[in-house]
Amino acid sequence: MKCCIVLPTYNERDNIGKLLKTLLEIFDTIKDFDMNVLVVDDNSPDGTQEVVKKFLKGKRVSMITGEKHGLGAAYIRGFKHAIEKLKADVLFEMDADFSHDPKDIPKFLKEIKNGYGFVIGSRYIPGGDTPDWGFDRKLISSGGNFFARVIAGLYKVKDCTSGYRAIRSSLIKKINLNNLKVKGYSFQMNLLYEAVKNKAKIKEVPIIFVDRHVGTSKIERKDVYEFFINSFKLRFGK
């Protein structure tokens, strides 16, 4: 099976080179999957693309570019390219700032091999944690998950907003990505909602989420508004 790590980036010059090097080293240890990574850069002004270009000579790294319209828009663009052009059987969502440990990738792939179609890296099941979050950050995240689980109706999933996921392309093909109607971080909840509607076999695996050490968070206030409004839209049929 061909697996593609989709990495949306915006101003990640100081992280992306180290991450790609780490991913390629981990890929060499994975025997049952053809591993690749697709960088989806939103025309970063900081030189992110110049760093990525150094890795394009190999066959395992590719890049597409475009205007900045939000995380969800970048993932939709990346998913379509990975499926249509790269012929990927499995897609990964992953942050480019080392908040998600690349060493967890085999753990996700194990569950894909076990027949699951949507594997979530969960901070909120035994073994998962957010060790360097303060009270405010934990409160916001818990509130977001409350809205996703209780308001949007995703009761069976503990971590609805996780951005570390492995998803079978066959499942993505059942979902009209253009109809998700979200551009920001609400994409995570909406995609999960559609996966549940399509009776996806979902599995959560524990992850330790750490804050980025380099760069700044891309979450904006409008993303928070979109998320909460969208929870009610999903609950009451948009």
N, C-alpha and C positions, 0 to 999 in steps of 0.2 A: 504494500500500500504506500502511496505517496503522501507525505505529510508536509504541510506548509505552515510555518510560523508567520503569522501576519503581524507586522510591527508598525503601527502608526507612529509617526514622529513629527515633532515640531520643536525646533531648537533643542536638539538632543546631541549636539556635537561632542560634548564631553562624556557622554555615556555610550553612544551607539557603536563606536569602534571596539571598546572593551566587551560590549555585549555580543557583538557578532563573533568576535574571536572566541568567547566562551561557548557560544552556541555551536560553532563549528567543531570545537573540541568534544563537546557532548555528542554531537551527531556521529562522530567516529566510534562511539561506544554503543550505538544503537544498531542492531543487526536486522531487525524484522521490518523496518520502515525505511523508505527512501526519504531522507530528511532534507528540507529546503527552508529558506527564509525569504520572505518578501517584505521589503521596507516600503511603507506607504508614506512618503514625505509630503507635507503640506507646504512646499516651497519655503522651508525654513531659511530665514535670513542670516542665521549664525554659521552657515557652512556645513550643516549636517550632511548634505548630499555629497560634498567633496570627500568626507570621510568614508561614506558608503561606497563611493566609486572605487576606492582602493580594493574592495572585496569583490567587485563584479567580474573579475577575470576568472574566478572559479565558477563552477556550475551550480553551486548550492545557494548563492545569494543573488537576488534580483531586486529591482527598485522601480516603482512608478511614482510619479509626482502629480501634483494638482494644487488647486487653491484651497485655503483653509476654510472649512465649513463645519468643523466639529469632529469629535471622535467617531460618532456613529456614521457620518458621511464617509470618513476615511476607511472604516471597516467595511462598509458596503462596497466601496470601490475596490478594496483589497480582496474581499471574498470573491467578487465577480471575476477579477483577474486571475486569482489562484485557481478557480474552478475551470474557467473557460480557456485560459492560456497555458497554465501550468499543469492542468489536469490533476489537481490535488484530490485525494480521497478523504483526507482529514485536514481540518483547519484549526489552527490555534489562535486564540486571542491572548495577547501578552503585552505588558507595559515595557517600554524601552528604557526604564530608569533603574532596573535591578530591584524594584519592589517585589517582583516575582522571581523566585529562585529558579534559574534554568535547570538546576539539578533535579527539579521535580518532574521534568518532562517525561521520563520513563514511567513514572507513577501514573500519569494520565494515559499514556499509550497502553499500559497494562489493562486498564479498564476498557479502552477502545477494543482491544483484542478480546476482552471478555464479553463483548457484544453491546456495550453501552453506546448510545449515539450522541450524548451530551454530557461531558464530564466537567464538573465545576471544581475549581480550587477554592475550598471553603475555609474562611476564617472563623466560622461559627459552629464547627463540629469538634468533638474531642480530638485533640492534636493540633488544631488550628489556633492561631493567635495573632495579635497585633501588638507586639511587645513595646514598641516605642511611641504608641499613640497616647496623647493626653486625653483628659476627660471630655473636652469639647469635641474632639475628633471622633471619639467612640460614640458620643451621644448623637452626632450627625449621622454616622454610619448606621447605628442601631435604628434611628428614626427612619432612614431610607429603607432599611430592610423591613421595618414594621409596615410601612406603606405598601411596599411591594408584596409582602406576604398576606397582609390582612385586607388592604384596600383593593389591590389589583388581583387578589385571589390566588397567589402562588404559595399556598399554605405548606406544601410538602417540601419546599426547598428552604434550607437554613440560610444560605448566602445568595440572595437574588441579585446582588449588585457587584459580585466579583468580576474582575476583568481578566482573570486567568482561566481559560477554558479550552477544551478540545472538543470539536464538533465534527461529526461526519458530514461530508459534502452532500450525501444523499438526503440528509435532513434539511440542509440549507436550500436545496433545490425545491423542496416542498413549500418553502416560505417565499412570498413575494417581498423581497427586501425593500423595494421602492414604496410599498404600502406601510412600512413601519412608521413613516412620517415623523421621524426624529433625527436630529443631527448631532446632539450632544450625548451626554452620559446616559440618558434614558434609553439609549440603544440597548444597553445590557439587559434591562428589565423587559423591554419590548420583544427582544429576540427570544428570551427565555419564555415569555408568555406564548409566543407563537410555537415554540418547540413543544410546550405542554399541550397546546391545542392539537398539535399533530401527533400526540401520543408518543413523544420521544422517550426512550429509555434513559433516565437521568441518574447520574451517580455523582456524589460529592466526595472529594478526597481532601484531607487536611493540608493546609499550607500555612507557613509563617510569613505574614506580610510585613515588610519593613519599609519605613519611609525612605524616599530618595535621599541620597547624600549630595548629589550634584544636580543643579538646575532647580526649577520651580514648578509647582503643580500647575496643571492646565485647567483645572476646574474653575469655572466662573459662576457668578451669582445666577446668571440666566440658565445655566445648566441645572441648578438646584430647583429653580422655578419650574422648568420644563419637566423635571422628574416628578415632582409632586402633582402637578396638573395632569401629567400623563397617567399616573396611578389611578386617578378617578376616571379618566377616559377609558382605560382598559376595563375598569369595574363596571361601568355603565354603558359599555358598547360604543365608545368613542362618539 
